[in-house]
Amino acid sequence: MPLPRRQFLTQASAGLAGTLLAGLLGSVPGCAPARSTVQGRLRGAGHALGHLLRTPGKIPPPTHVESTDVVIIGGGVSGLAARRELHRLAPGQRTILLELETDTGGNAAAGRNDRTAYPWGAHYLPIPDERDTELLAFLRAADVLTGYDAATGWPIYNEAHLCHDPHERLLLHGHWQAGLVPEVGVPAADRLELERFLAEVEQLRRATGPDGRDLFRLPLALSSTDPATRQLDAETMAAWLTRRGYRSEYLRWYLDYSYRDDFGVPAAQISAWAGLHYFAARKGRAHNAPSDAVLTWPAGNHFLAAALRQQGGPGEVRTESLVFGLREASDGLVEVLVYDARTRQSTAIRARQVILATPWHVAKHLLPSPPPLPDLAPLHAPWLVANLTVDDYPGGPGQPLCWDNVRYGSPALGYINAEHQALRGFEPDGPHSLTFYWALPTNPADPAAARRHALASSYADWLTLVLTELDLMHPDLAAQVTAADLWVWGHGMVAPTPGYVWGPARQRAAQPWLGGRVHLAHTDFSGMSVFEEAFHQGRRAAHAALAAVPVA
Ligand SMILES: Cc1cc2nc3c(=O)[nH]c(=O)nc-3n(C[C@H](O)[C@H](O)[C@H](O)COP(=O)(O)OP(=O)(O)OC[C@H]3O[C@@H](n4cnc5c(N)ncnc54)[C@H](O)[C@@H]3O)c2cc1C
């Protein structure tokens, strides 16, 4: 969509983007994007098809009946991991995976431009805990992990998939410093607090509970059951910080940034258990990389989603297939009602077991009424992801362009250099592809409001917002933007709000439904939306399905 430059600001509406923009521009007068035309459009997950669930009268009733052993609903990482596990443990089982989008991957979606593939959502995996042997086996089969060091036994990762140097930089006091922990111009008292916090979480990282388990582990279900530690789930991370005497604005910013990056919301909206888990559960080691290294790909985690699909065997995968209901048949089997957007016909698939790998706001519509678990209400922040093509090098004073580039104090989360993992020489001149991330502010008292505003905001609103943020990071670079494709995630990712991770509703959601034949598997039911949790959600559900129906 070509957009005349002057329209950028005049079209900023009263929607969420407009409100954010007003705040941003209020603090920095006079900055404005400056390109005569920008090519691009606003995209998003299959809202139109998904919203048919709200108007079931528009969906035709099933005209065909089929049968299979296991139906998997949802082709995100959780559903794909379930499919892989079923194939691994019981290759003889017949499976059908139903996905409403045109491709599998869910939040790990990807796109591409003339230069590179780029992520639309999930984009990296920190090197995993080597005790997570099944995750490592998956990575080995995907050639992400190439072997083990004979002396230490530590994994060796594929150098092409380890994030290349330089890794990350922070624009602080007008200077780009290496690393995201604030350092440049930070007063000594704040530095001491940052050090104290990092030392405290390092201790927690090594700590075990009375049950002998690590206090914090990924997947989180393996964490210690120590009541004193789980009690941390009841208060907010912000309250915990205050209680422990952490006041530094630099530390508070760094933590808010980190939590918005992983959970979509700041320290005031997550539990202290989750806030500490973020730092204390990461224990990966590698023979050829430091323990804080990450694995990433031009297409982000879509690479991993594609590998999961490939390792899932020959079972059928149907895209553009909206599941709109589940019902118990008279013989005890489950009927999965699915609408095919291509043929515009519906089918009832009779299955012995069902793995429901959709977010809860979808799953609760599919399960028969009365609506189950009224107290299960996961909070999701909406997200904006913007893929820009710029005609100049995003440099600046200090540390040169990195994979991850963040502005201190920004309401956004910065950008990834989408071409960082490209195996070609450095090209300072010519176009660059940048992927911007923005977890949009959410009021827990009315989470739907932020989503409504986000979905109502126009391409011009968002573009103004993104270009203004770019201008604050790199003055004049907004003038060099030639293309900008934007994607709004209405539900983004689940936030581990106080009481959610160890509360009763989430535990009950893990129980099977419909006479033990339907198993929920989604990061919503973990409380943390990261690849490892999705992988294990899928595995857990696959094991439950196979336990309920013994392999023939
Ligand atoms: C912007 C963004 C950035 C992220 N970055 C990272 C990152 O860098 N690293 C990381 O580890 N995690 C990241 N995440 C978290 C990411 O969500 C998880 O890692 C993981 O991909 C979630 O997988 P899932 O299968 O649980 O959920 P989803 O990805 O939500 O999958 C659910 C699937 O169900 C399908 N579906 C829904 N309703 C229906 C229906 N009625 N019928 C059929 N199909 C249906 C959906 O289309 C979707 O494919 C990010 C998330 C977002 C939004």
The ligand as a Gaussian input file, in Angstrom:
#p B3LYP/6-31G(d) Opt

LIG

0 1
 C        5.404000     -11.618000      18.664000
 C        5.830000     -12.881000      19.376000
 C        7.178000     -13.139000      19.572000
 C        7.580000     -14.315000      20.229000
 N        8.913000     -14.574000      20.361000
 C        9.309000     -15.765000      20.907000
 C       10.685000     -16.151000      20.868000
 O       11.533000     -15.435000      20.336000
 N       11.030000     -17.351000      21.412000
 C       10.098000     -18.192000      21.975000
 O       10.471000     -19.270000      22.467000
 N        8.794000     -17.855000      21.986000
 C        8.376000     -16.684000      21.453000
 N        7.049000     -16.375000      21.389000
 C        6.102000     -17.306000      22.029000
 C        5.525000     -18.357000      21.094000
 O        4.184000     -18.054000      21.114000
 C        5.753000     -19.768000      21.618000
 O        7.152000     -20.034000      21.631000
 C        5.108000     -20.881000      20.790000
 O        5.372000     -20.713000      19.426000
 C        3.603000     -21.020000      21.045000
 O        3.136000     -22.191000      20.411000
 P        1.709000     -22.805000      20.713000
 O        1.547000     -23.975000      19.825000
 O        1.557000     -23.023000      22.174000
 O        0.675000     -21.663000      20.332000
 P        0.240000     -20.989000      18.959000
 O        1.432000     -20.548000      18.221000
 O       -0.773000     -19.985000      19.392000
 O       -0.492000     -22.131000      18.127000
 C       -1.880000     -22.352000      18.127000
 C       -2.310000     -22.779000      16.741000
 O       -3.689000     -23.106000      16.749000
 C       -4.282000     -22.627000      15.547000
 N       -5.723000     -22.509000      15.767000
 C       -6.357000     -21.631000      16.586000
 N       -7.693000     -21.833000      16.529000
 C       -7.910000     -22.849000      15.669000
 C       -9.087000     -23.517000      15.212000
 N      -10.309000     -23.186000      15.668000
 N       -8.962000     -24.514000      14.304000
 C       -7.730000     -24.885000      13.852000
 N       -6.583000     -24.295000      14.271000
 C       -6.669000     -23.288000      15.167000
 C       -3.574000     -21.298000      15.341000
 O       -3.715000     -20.820000      14.024000
 C       -2.139000     -21.676000      15.712000
 O       -1.426000     -22.179000      14.603000
 C        6.612000     -15.222000      20.726000
 C        5.236000     -14.944000      20.530000
 C        4.853000     -13.794000      19.860000
 C        3.391000     -13.526000      19.660000

